[in-house]
C-alpha cells in the first residue's frame, strides 16, 4: 500500500472536467484507489463521488493505493495532481 498527500492547486478545484479526467485515469488501474478529503472517503472511479468530495483550491487530499499496479497508479496520480491547472 502506498499513500501520498497532495494539495489542490487548481483555483477552481476539481470541477466537472478534471473530475472526469481523474475518474478515467483511475479506471485504468486494477489497484484499489481511495482519496480522503475533509474526513470523507472518495471513490475516484465515480465522478459523482469526486464532485461531492469538495476537493477545492488549497485543500489537502490523501491518496491511498493498494494492488499489483499501485506504483504505476501513484505515478499517474502524482502527475495528475501536479499538472492540475485551469
ABEGO torsion letter per residue (X at the ends): XBBBBBBBABAAEBBAAAAAAAAAAAAABABBBBBBBGGBBBBAABAAAAAAAGBBBGBBBBBBBBEAAAAAAAAAAAAAAAABBX
